[in-house]
């Protein structure tokens, strides 16, 4: 069961000692960013310009790579800049916000799961 910290609704759930496979979340984020960018008809260059970022940052996030040979792990400020540039809530970029953190992102499971996420993103854009 979670415990409340700092007041209102900040709940922390204890995790067993296990390593999160961040690359699966990075892959899900990458797919979401590509889907939203293309749905908005934006190039990586234009999205970078709108977000105040370098095109290489967009490319790295979309490929889930970083300049130090690891996987992409963008700062929160980068995520908010991207969301603002795409005119979407930041939550649309973040995989699995409605679940407890699992070792792997469930969005990695199947092509059916990927298609479902892309469908939700397109519907959200139509509502905006």
ABEGO torsion letter per residue (X at the ends): XBBBBGEBABBBBBBBBBBBBAAAAAAAAAAAAAAAAAAAGBBAAAAAAAAGBBAAAAAAAAAGBBAAGBBBBBBAAAAAAAAAAAGBBAAAABBGAABBBBABBAAAABAAAAAAAAAAAAAAAAAX
